[in-house]
Amino acid sequence: MALRGALLVAGAAVTVAASGSPCPAGSVPIHECKFMNGGAKDCDPGVNLGAAARKNDQCEVPAYENGCMLKGDAQTLAWTWKSDKINNCCNCYPVKSPCPFGSVPFIDCDFHNGGSEPCLKGVNVGAAAKPDNGLCQVPSQENGCMLQGDQATMAWMWKSRQSNVECCNCFMVGTGGPSLAQTSARAGQRARLRRHSPDGDADASSMLQVPTEDFEEMEPEEADEEQRKEL
């Protein structure tokens, strides 16, 4: 039986989506894929991430104990986890996207209107994108895409001054990490400390004496307020 694609089973380090789905970020349950009747998403049938799904009450993560084994499905031409012991092995497939696996286009991020995925505002991997049909352009010197802080979303975005260029912006899915506001606020605090130092200039040794916990424990609301003061 001819099967498309190569088999890929992800390890436990794969980021898990924060939504109700048990599947890793960037992938969906088998019933949402086009190769299944009723599915609407364009999935890669040769890449099954079910073994990296989180424990849940919707399906069982493939394991020796539940007898889930990878088998080629003649109907869907997909690699599918199946078992003679249970009928709900987890089967997750990555949705085809120009963005690297584990990341999503910025329009799908929760900081963008209509987006729902929790994205790391400081981790833009658009430079590693592989766009199809000219949906966006991979940042390069030729197209002028540069990383800039976006004041509306507080995220780092690739932007170009060339009007005909739409830079690729892909963000890693996850929680935590500094936003533009937090980064700018901390930089502003350091700048003020340097301005108010006794000799008017702070060297490396003096900066080492500054308690870093004041910066690290700043709440997002405080960071946003500091950012507004700096503008």
PyMOL commands that set and color helices and strands:
alter all, ss='L'
color gray80, all
select helices_A, chain A and resi 30-32+50-52+106-108+126-128+180-195+204-207+213-216+220-230
alter helices_A, ss='H'
color red, helices_A
select strands_A, chain A and resi 27-29+69-73+78-82+92-94+103-105+119-124+146-150+155-159+170-173
alter strands_A, ss='S'
color yellow, strands_A
deselect
rebuild
show_as cartoon
